[in-house]
Structures are given as structure tokens and as C-alpha cells.
Amino acid sequence: MPSAVGHHWRYLYIVEQARDLLAGRPVRLALGHWLDKVPPVGWWLNAGMSGGQIVEQAVHVLDLARLLVGEVTMVHAVPAENNGAAEHGEVDRATAAVMRFAGGAAGLLATSCLLTHKHRVGLEVCAERIALEVSETRLLIDGRRVIEDDGQAKTRVDREFVNAVQGRQADVRVPYREALRTHRLALALARSASERAPVFLEPSDILEVTP
């Protein structure tokens, strides 16, 4: 039975460009951010239903970080005080986190749903003699050169899944096992924020995924 998960950022044209630019240059620093508003759906602020902002939104940035940087071995997330909101089951309004990647890179993730609009969403990476900033719409190279995305990623991810279901040749980039690795990373960050302590991801959490 074919499976695919909608991490459509992997189908961005600019992500392919970023991977080409990073070839042979291991990333040493990754800065992820999802600074946005509360979506207009009643269930989103209920942590038991949405999982919180990291699990429901920033998971796309985490998936991109895994693609461009590698697996994460440690996370330590610190939530902002919510004036008691978290005690009533509501999501954290802002979180800052440190991440350690298996390849040696350091990472940061910042999330917030305090705003009235989508202010900043994406991933910045620094490697030897190059800095890239990837958003859903463009790739910024060294703060100077811009490559606009073609805007077809969501169409591509749907098309490839339909191809897989129909038994045609398909480019499924995020099957169940791959998506579960990203989900476990997001859950580790959410747990760290809840417990106010670092969480270490064991190799079995990363590699030995059983559907």
C-alpha cells in the first residue's frame, strides 16, 4: 500500500537549488523560525488536539532541517510563560529551542503564534563560505541573490501521491517512515518544552522506525 505525507516543502524547486549549493559543504549552523498567528480554527489552541505549534506548524521547518542538515540527537526547548494558559491545556504562545545535529551542526528553532499575520517562516543555514535562507516562496543566497520558487510544490506532492496510488512511476519523497522520523523530532521538542529539560533522541528513535 503506497503512503505519502504532505511535507510539501521537499517539493519546492528552491530546495533542490539549496541542496545543490550545499553539496560538499556540511551545514554547521541552522536557524529555523515559524513566527505566525493563531489559525482560525477552534481546535488549534487545544494542545491535546493540535499537539501545539511545533507539532502542527513548525514540523515543516524541522523536516527541511533534517533534509538539509541531518538527524537531530538532542533538543532543549524553553517555552515562554503563558500566564497559566498551558495549565489549562492551551498551546505555548512562544518557544525557543536549541538542537544538536548528529553531524556536528548546532541549531536553533523559534516559534510564536502571538502575531496577527505570518511574519517569518523558514530555515537559514550556514556552511563553509555560504549562507542560505529558505522560505516557502524564495531562496536567499548570501543575503544578496534571490531565487523565487515556482509555487508548484503543493501540486507536485499531490500529483506524485496520485501516481503512486495508480501504480505509476512516482517521486514520493516523504513516505511513512521518513515522516515519522520528523514527527518524533517534533514530539521530542514538545516534550522538552513541557518538561523544561533536554531530550535526547536515541538512534532507535531516528533509524528503527516500524509502521
C-alpha positions, 0 to 999 in steps of 0.5 A: 500500500503506497503512503505519502505525507504532505511535507510539501516543502521537499517539493519546492524547486528552491530546495533542490537549488539549496541542496545543490549549493550545499553539496560538499559543504556540511551545514554547521549552523541552522536557524529555523523560525515559524513566527505566525498567528493563531489559525482560525480554527477552534481546535488549534489552541487545544494542545491535546488536539493540535499537539501545539505549534511545533507539532502542527506548524513548525514540523515543516521547518524541522523536516527541511532541517533534517533534509538539509542538515541531518538527524537531530540527537538532542533538543532543549526547548524553553517555552515562554510563560503563558500566564497559566494558559498551558495549565489549562491545556492551551498551546505555548504562545512562544518557544525557543529551542536549541538542537544538536545535529548528529553531524556536528551542526548546532541549531536553533528553532523559534516559534510564536503564534502571538502575531496577527499575520505570518511574519517569518517562516523558514530555515537559514543555514550556514556552511563553509563560505555560504549562507542560505535562507529558505522560505516557502516562496524564495531562496536567499543566497548570501543575503544578496541573490534571490531565487523565487520558487515556482509555487508548484510544490503543493501540486507536485506532492499531490500529483506524485501521491496520485501516481503512486496510488495508480501504480505509476512511476512516482517521486514520493519523497516523504513516505511513512517512515521518513515522516515519522522520523520528523514527527518524533523530532517534533514530539521530542521538542514538545516534550522538552518544552513541557518538561523544561529539560533536554531530550535526547533522541536515541538512534532507535528513535531516528533509524528503527522506525516500524509502521 
